[in-house]
Amino acid sequence: MLSTMFARRLAARNVHYGWAVAGTTFLTMLVVAGAVGAPGVFIVPLQKEFGWSAADISGALAIRFLLFGGMGPFAAAFMNRFGVRRMMLISLSIVIGGLLLSLGMTQLWQLVLLWGVVIGVGTGLTAMVLGATVATRWFSERRGLVMGLLSASTATGQLAFLPLLASMTGSYGWRVAMLLVCGAILVAAVAVMLLMRDRPSDLNLAPYGEQAIQPVPAQPASLGALLATPLIVLRDVAKVPTFWILFFSFYICGASTNGLVQTHFISLCGDYGLAAVGAASMLAMMGLFDFAGTLASGWLSDRYDNRWLLFFYYGLRGLSLLYLPFSDFSIYSLSLFAIFYGLDWVATVPPTVKLTAQRFGPEKANIVFGWIFAGHQLGAASAALAGGLSRTAWQSYMPAFIAAGILCLIGAALVLLINRGRTQTLATA
């Protein structure tokens, strides 16, 4: 197998194969981010071609966000049982199938089915849980940095895809732009097939930073037990206040990022006369600063109190969102917003993953984080729908942006309630 040979060559150069796995995971999460973010570019073209309202399209995207998050804890259990590599390939196959079928859609129910249900399930089989699984499984040291790198892949996805997709949509139509996303997903699938491995022990390796090879833990024997595992974990963590604080803070995170800005920012800028390509370029600028901010967040999360990191991240985001409605939407004002908002778009992820692993243990961390991420996507779905309803009812996105800014300030205060100790080990499912 290519991965075995590659691992030997890296070992000869004193490089751990975990970095190759992290790189493959980065590529996969990047193209999935492109698939998740692409509909934000297509809202206006779909309105013009089919006459669908912003609320109609936002409803389909809200379903996608809900499934994207709701699949998280079960995706973690599936990865534990069937392997990370296999689940990545299944996920990418579902996503590319849904995107290709959407090229021929003409009815609103087809949009809901394909972009809502199919893409939601496909992306949800990996989502942010994939990054948490790889970081906790392959790295003992530098875990925060790796999680920051993988979280930043979503920002890189925007940086790489959105301006290009907006330009191609304007010149050739949204269907041609969609084919570009499909091609990128195919490249990622090939990389996964060649380089991805499930655990360090598959290559007779210990996790980075450790000496002992970790045995594969026992997994549920039946499908029923497998599906019950996330529910059992939820039952256990629901008794712990820290879980609910992380859940609701991540709800606010999703509402103020994917659900609102990623989905509606291009349309918002269009209301103020900024072309889609220019608005997408602003998102790309956010992605650039978020890449740097999230890497820095991963580095900081290995060294400082993660509660205070989250306090500053949510506070900065809230102030940025409250600033936007009172700006003049000039290039200067939007650039200023892009810088400060972009610095912590996904910077909240590494501290949240670190707190989850500290409080609930590394073995259950991916499933617990899956439930926390479900809160993130519940918030994203709420904001995606609320933004569309705000635009349809009041002809303005501003009420939704002001509400999101206030929620972020609440989230900043909320995370300081997390205690500093470690939660007792959860019962094994």
C-alpha positions in Angstrom: 0.0 0.0 0.0 1.3 3.5 -0.9 0.7 4.8 2.6 3.0 2.1 4.1 5.8 2.9 1.7 5.4 6.6 2.2 5.3 6.2 6.0 8.7 4.3 5.9 10.2 7.1 3.8 9.0 9.8 6.2 10.2 7.8 9.2 13.7 7.7 7.6 13.6 11.5 7.6 12.3 11.6 11.2 8.9 12.8 10.1 5.8 11.3 11.6 3.1 9.9 9.2 0.5 11.8 11.2 1.4 14.9 9.3 0.6 13.2 6.0 -2.8 12.1 7.5 -3.3 15.7 8.6 -2.5 17.0 5.2 -5.0 14.6 3.5 -7.6 15.5 6.0 -6.9 19.2 5.4 -7.6 18.7 1.6 -10.8 16.8 2.3 -12.2 19.4 4.7 -11.2 22.1 2.3 -13.2 20.8 -0.6 -16.1 19.9 1.7 -16.0 23.6 2.9 -16.2 24.6 -0.8 -19.3 22.4 -1.3 -20.9 23.8 1.9 -20.1 27.4 1.1 -20.9 27.3 -2.6 -24.7 27.8 -2.3 -24.1 31.2 -0.8 -22.7 32.2 -4.2 -25.7 30.7 -6.0 -28.6 32.3 -4.1 -29.1 35.3 -6.4 -28.6 33.2 -9.7 -31.2 30.7 -8.4 -33.6 33.5 -7.6 -33.2 34.9 -11.1 -33.5 31.6 -12.9 -36.3 29.9 -11.0 -38.0 32.8 -9.2 -37.5 31.3 -5.7 -37.5 33.7 -2.8 -34.6 34.1 -0.4 -36.7 32.5 2.3 -37.3 29.4 0.1 -33.6 28.9 -0.7 -32.6 29.6 2.9 -35.0 27.0 4.1 -33.3 24.3 2.0 -29.9 25.5 3.3 -31.2 25.4 6.9 -32.0 21.7 6.4 -28.5 21.1 5.1 -27.0 22.8 8.2 -29.2 20.8 10.5 -28.2 17.5 9.0 -24.6 18.6 8.7 -24.6 19.0 12.5 -27.0 16.3 13.5 -24.9 13.6 11.7 -21.8 14.7 13.7 -22.1 12.4 16.8 -23.2 9.4 14.6 -20.4 10.2 12.1 -17.9 9.9 15.0 -19.3 6.5 16.0 -19.2 5.3 12.4 -15.6 6.4 12.1 -14.8 4.5 15.3 -16.5 1.4 14.0 -15.9 1.4 10.2 -12.7 3.5 9.9 -12.0 7.1 9.1 -10.8 6.3 5.5 -13.9 4.4 4.5 -16.3 7.1 6.0 -14.4 9.9 4.2 -14.8 8.1 0.8 -18.5 7.5 1.5 -19.0 11.1 2.4 -17.3 12.5 -0.7 -19.2 10.0 -2.9 -22.6 11.2 -1.5 -21.6 14.9 -1.9 -20.4 14.6 -5.5 -23.5 12.6 -6.4 -25.9 15.2 -4.9 -24.1 18.0 -6.6 -24.1 16.3 -10.0 -27.8 15.5 -9.7 -28.6 19.2 -8.8 -27.3 20.3 -12.2 -30.7 19.2 -13.6 -33.0 20.4 -10.9 -36.0 22.7 -11.9 -38.3 22.4 -8.8 -38.0 23.8 -5.3 -38.5 20.3 -3.8 -35.4 19.1 -5.7 -33.4 21.9 -4.2 -34.6 20.8 -0.7 -33.8 17.1 -1.4 -30.4 17.6 -3.0 -28.9 20.6 -1.4 -30.7 20.1 1.9 -30.9 16.4 2.6 -28.3 14.7 0.3 -25.6 17.3 0.7 -26.4 17.7 4.4 -26.0 13.9 5.1 -22.9 13.7 2.9 -21.0 16.5 4.5 -22.3 15.6 7.9 -20.6 12.2 7.7 -17.2 14.0 8.2 -17.8 17.6 9.1 -15.7 19.1 11.9 -15.8 15.8 13.7 -13.3 14.5 11.2 -10.7 17.0 12.2 -11.3 16.3 15.9 -10.9 12.6 15.3 -7.7 12.9 13.4 -6.2 15.4 15.9 -7.0 13.4 19.0 -6.1 10.0 17.4 -2.8 10.8 15.7 -1.4 13.6 17.9 -0.6 13.7 21.6 1.6 16.7 21.3 0.8 19.6 19.0 -2.9 18.6 19.1 -4.1 22.2 19.4 -2.0 23.3 16.5 -3.2 20.4 14.3 -6.8 21.1 15.2 -6.2 24.8 14.3 -4.7 23.7 10.9 -7.7 21.5 10.1 -10.2 24.0 11.3 -8.5 26.6 9.1 -9.2 24.4 6.1 -12.8 25.8 6.1 -11.3 29.3 5.7 -9.0 28.1 3.0 -12.0 26.6 1.2 -13.5 30.0 1.0 -10.3 31.6 0.0 -9.8 29.1 -2.8 -13.3 28.6 -4.0 -15.7 31.5 -3.5 -14.2 34.3 -5.6 -13.5 31.8 -8.4 -17.1 30.3 -8.1 -18.6 33.8 -8.2 -16.5 34.8 -11.3 -17.4 31.5 -13.1 -21.1 31.9 -12.1 -21.1 35.4 -13.6 -19.4 34.3 -16.8 -20.6 30.8 -17.4 -23.5 30.1 -15.0 -23.8 28.3 -11.7 -23.8 24.9 -13.2 -20.3 25.2 -14.6 -19.1 26.6 -11.3 -20.7 23.5 -9.6 -18.7 21.2 -11.9 -15.5 22.8 -10.5 -16.5 21.9 -7.0 -17.2 18.3 -8.2 -13.7 18.1 -9.7 -12.1 19.3 -6.5 -14.0 16.6 -4.5 -12.8 13.9 -6.9 -9.1 15.0 -6.4 -9.6 14.8 -2.6 -11.2 11.3 -2.9 -8.1 10.0 -4.8 -5.8 11.4 -2.1 -7.9 9.7 0.6 -7.7 6.4 -1.2 -3.9 6.6 -1.6 -2.7 8.2 1.7 -5.4 7.9 4.4 -5.1 5.4 7.3 -7.5 5.0 10.2 -5.1 4.8 13.2 -1.3 5.1 13.9 -1.4 1.4 14.9 -2.3 0.5 11.3 1.3 1.5 10.4 2.8 0.1 13.7 3.2 3.7 14.9 2.5 5.5 18.2 0.6 8.8 18.1 2.9 11.8 17.6 4.5 12.7 21.0 4.1 9.2 22.5 6.2 6.1 22.6 3.6 3.3 23.1 1.5 2.0 20.3 -2.2 2.3 21.3 -4.4 -0.8 20.7 -7.6 -0.5 18.8 -10.4 -0.1 21.4 -13.3 -2.6 21.3 -16.3 -1.5 19.2 -20.0 -2.3 19.4 -20.7 -5.7 17.8 -24.2 -4.9 16.3 -25.6 -2.0 14.3 -28.1 -1.2 17.0 -25.4 -0.9 19.6 -23.4 1.3 17.2 -26.3 3.7 16.7 -27.0 3.7 20.4 -23.4 4.7 21.4 -23.9 8.4 20.6 -27.2 8.5 22.5 -25.6 6.8 25.5 -22.7 9.3 25.5 -25.3 12.1 25.2 -27.2 10.7 28.2 -23.9 10.8 30.2 -22.7 14.2 29.2 -26.1 15.8 29.6 -25.6 15.6 33.3 -22.4 17.8 33.1 -22.9 21.6 33.0 -19.7 22.1 31.0 -21.3 20.2 28.1 -24.3 22.5 27.9 -22.1 25.6 28.1 -20.0 24.4 25.2 -23.1 23.3 23.3 -24.8 26.7 23.6 -21.7 28.7 22.9 -21.1 26.7 19.8 -24.8 27.3 18.8 -23.9 31.0 18.9 -20.7 30.3 16.9 -22.7 28.6 14.1 -25.4 31.2 14.1 -22.8 34.0 13.7 -20.7 32.3 11.0 -21.9 29.6 8.6 -25.6 30.4 9.1 -25.4 34.1 8.7 -22.2 35.4 7.1 -21.3 32.5 4.9 -24.9 32.1 3.6 -26.1 35.7 3.3 -23.1 38.0 3.2 -22.9 38.0 -0.6 -26.6 38.8 -0.9 -26.3 41.5 1.8 -23.5 43.2 -0.1 -25.7 43.0 -3.3 -28.3 45.1 -1.5 -25.7 47.8 -1.1 -24.6 47.7 -4.8 -21.5 45.5 -4.4 -21.2 42.8 -7.1 -21.1 39.1 -6.2 -17.4 38.8 -7.2 -16.4 41.7 -5.0 -18.5 40.3 -2.0 -16.9 36.9 -2.5 -13.5 38.5 -2.5 -14.4 40.0 0.9 -15.3 36.5 2.1 -12.0 35.3 0.7 -10.2 38.0 2.7 -12.0 36.8 5.8 -10.8 33.3 4.9 -7.2 34.5 4.6 -7.3 36.2 8.0 -9.2 33.3 9.5 -6.5 30.9 8.3 -3.9 32.9 10.2 -6.2 33.4 13.2 -7.1 29.8 13.5 -3.5 28.6 13.3 -2.6 31.1 16.0 -5.6 29.9 18.0 -4.4 26.3 17.8 -0.9 27.4 19.0 -2.4 29.5 21.8 -4.8 26.7 22.9 -1.8 24.5 23.7 -0.4 27.2 26.0 -3.1 29.3 27.6 -6.5 29.0 29.4 -8.9 28.0 26.6 -11.9 29.6 28.5 -10.3 33.1 28.2 -9.4 32.5 24.6 -13.1 31.8 23.8 -14.1 34.9 25.8 -11.9 37.1 23.6 -12.9 35.3 20.3 -16.7 35.6 20.9 -16.3 39.2 22.2 -14.3 40.3 19.1 -16.8 38.6 16.7 -19.8 40.2 18.5 -18.3 43.7 18.2 -17.5 43.1 14.5 -21.0 42.1 13.7 -22.5 45.1 15.6 -20.1 47.4 13.7 -21.2 46.1 10.2 -24.8 47.6 10.2 -23.4 51.1 11.1 -20.7 51.0 8.4 -21.1 52.7 5.0 -20.3 49.4 3.1 -17.4 51.0 1.3 -14.5 48.9 0.4 -12.6 50.3 3.3 -15.3 49.6 5.8 -15.9 46.0 4.5 -12.2 45.4 4.5 -12.0 46.5 8.2 -14.9 44.1 9.0 -13.3 41.3 7.1 -10.0 41.6 9.0 -11.4 41.7 12.5 -14.3 39.2 11.9 -12.0 36.9 9.8 -9.4 36.6 12.6 -11.7 34.5 14.7 -14.2 33.0 12.3 -13.1 29.4 13.1 -10.7 30.3 15.9 -13.2 29.1 18.4 -12.8 25.5 17.3 -9.3 24.5 18.7 -10.2 25.8 22.3 -13.5 24.1 22.2 -12.0 20.7 21.1 -9.3 21.1 23.7 -11.8 21.8 26.5 -13.9 18.8 25.3 -10.9 16.4 25.4 -9.8 17.8 28.8 -13.3 17.4 30.4 -14.5 14.2 28.8 -11.3 12.2 27.9 -9.7 11.6 24.4 -11.5 8.3 23.6 -15.0 9.9 23.8 -13.9 13.3 22.7 -15.0 12.9 19.0 -18.5 11.8 19.9 -19.0 14.5 22.6 -17.6 17.1 20.2 -20.0 15.7 17.6 -22.9 16.6 19.9 -21.4 20.0 20.5 -21.0 20.5 16.8 -24.6 19.6 16.4 -25.4 22.7 18.5 -23.1 24.7 16.1 -25.1 23.6 13.1 -28.5 24.1 14.8 -27.4 27.7 15.3 -26.3 27.8 11.7 -29.7 26.5 10.5 -31.5 29.0 12.7 -29.5 31.9 11.4 -29.7 30.8 7.7 -33.5 30.7 8.0 -33.8 33.9 10.1 -31.6 35.8 7.6 -33.8 34.7 4.7 -37.0 35.6 6.6 -35.5 39.0 7.7 -34.7 39.8 4.0 -38.1 38.7 2.8 -40.2 40.3 5.5 -38.3 43.6 6.1 -36.2 43.8 2.9 -33.1 43.9 5.1 -30.6 41.5 6.6 -29.6 44.0 9.4 -31.9 42.7 12.2 -30.3 39.3 11.8 -26.8 40.7 12.0 -27.5 42.8 15.1 -29.1 39.9 16.8 -26.0 37.7 16.0 -23.7 40.4 17.4 -25.6 40.5 20.7 -25.6 36.6 20.9 -21.8 36.6 20.5 -21.4 39.0 23.5 -23.6 36.6 25.5 -21.5 33.7 24.4 -18.3 35.5 25.6 -19.7 35.7 29.1 -21.1 32.2 29.0 -17.7 30.4 28.4 -16.3 31.9 31.6 -18.7 29.8 33.6 -16.8 26.6 32.6 -15.0 25.2 35.6 -11.2 24.6 35.4 -11.3 21.0 36.5 -11.6 17.8 34.5 -14.9 15.9 34.3 -14.9 12.3 35.5 -14.4 9.7 32.8 -17.7 8.9 31.1 -19.2 5.4 31.2 -18.2 3.2 28.3 -21.0 2.5 25.9 
